[in-house]
Amino acid sequence: MSTLFEKIIAREIPAKIEHEDDLCIVIHDIDPQAPTHLLVIPKQVVPRIGEATEAEQSLLGHLLLTAAKVAQSLHLSGGYRVVVNNGPDGGETVPHLHVHVLGGRALTWPPG
């Protein structure tokens, strides 16, 4: 069965797309936790960061560089947070690795 993100990538479910390339898609989160809340999603399914292998090393780097590029294009010059959740206790709700980019306001710590 396809994940929610696989359905978005396949255009079976609509999403507000900010960026797309051969390796990933960047969408606006439907339940934003900050004024800017994006998800950087690899097109290759990796269930979670805890299951990534060395074979995905360049993909993982691409996701982070894409997060930075999109944050810059959205003028998040005051700062932003990059988050990867792993497993249910880590806040993971979709078993498809993705990177959250949150910004547009001062973020507090600790986050949860």
C-alpha positions in Angstrom: 0.0 0.0 0.0 1.3 3.5 -0.9 2.0 6.0 1.8 0.4 9.5 1.8 3.6 10.9 0.4 3.8 8.4 -2.4 0.3 9.4 -3.4 1.3 13.1 -3.4 4.4 12.3 -5.5 2.2 10.4 -7.9 -0.3 13.3 -8.0 -3.1 11.1 -6.6 -3.5 13.5 -3.7 -3.2 17.3 -4.3 -0.6 19.3 -2.4 0.9 22.8 -2.6 4.3 22.2 -4.1 7.1 24.6 -3.4 9.9 22.7 -5.2 10.4 19.5 -7.1 13.5 17.8 -8.7 14.5 14.3 -9.7 15.1 13.2 -6.1 12.5 15.0 -4.0 9.4 17.1 -3.7 8.9 20.0 -1.2 5.3 20.7 -0.1 3.6 22.9 2.4 2.4 21.0 5.5 -1.4 20.8 5.7 -1.2 21.3 9.5 1.5 23.9 9.8 3.2 24.4 13.2 4.9 27.7 12.2 4.0 30.4 9.6 6.3 28.5 7.2 6.2 24.7 7.5 7.5 22.7 4.6 8.1 19.0 4.1 11.1 17.9 2.0 10.2 14.4 0.8 12.4 12.0 -1.1 10.8 10.3 -4.1 12.6 7.1 -3.1 10.9 5.5 -0.1 13.1 5.3 3.0 10.8 4.4 5.9 12.6 6.5 8.5 16.1 8.0 9.2 16.8 5.1 11.6 16.5 2.7 8.7 18.6 4.7 6.2 21.7 3.0 4.9 25.0 4.2 3.5 23.4 3.7 0.1 21.1 6.7 0.9 23.9 9.0 2.0 23.9 11.3 -1.0 20.0 11.4 -1.0 20.1 12.5 2.7 22.5 15.2 1.9 20.4 16.3 -1.0 17.4 16.6 1.3 19.2 18.9 3.7 20.7 21.0 0.9 17.2 21.3 -0.7 15.8 22.3 2.7 18.4 25.1 2.9 17.8 26.2 -0.7 14.0 26.4 -0.2 14.4 28.3 3.1 16.6 30.8 1.4 14.1 31.2 -1.5 11.3 31.9 1.1 13.5 34.6 2.8 13.8 32.8 6.2 16.9 34.8 6.8 16.1 35.2 10.5 16.5 31.5 10.9 14.6 28.3 10.6 14.5 24.8 12.1 15.1 21.5 10.3 13.5 18.4 11.9 13.5 14.7 11.1 11.2 12.6 13.2 12.0 8.9 13.8 9.4 6.5 15.0 6.1 7.1 16.9 7.7 8.4 20.0 9.7 10.8 17.9 6.5 12.2 16.3 6.6 10.3 13.1 3.1 9.9 11.6 3.9 8.8 8.0 6.4 5.9 7.5 8.3 7.7 4.7 11.3 9.8 5.7 10.8 13.5 5.3 12.5 16.7 6.6 10.4 19.5 8.2 11.5 23.1 7.6 9.9 25.4 10.1 10.3 29.2 10.2 8.7 32.6 9.9 8.7 33.2 13.7 11.0 32.8 16.6 11.0 29.1 17.6 11.3 28.0 21.2 13.3 25.3 22.9 12.7 22.6 23.9 10.4 21.9 21.0 8.2 19.2 22.5 
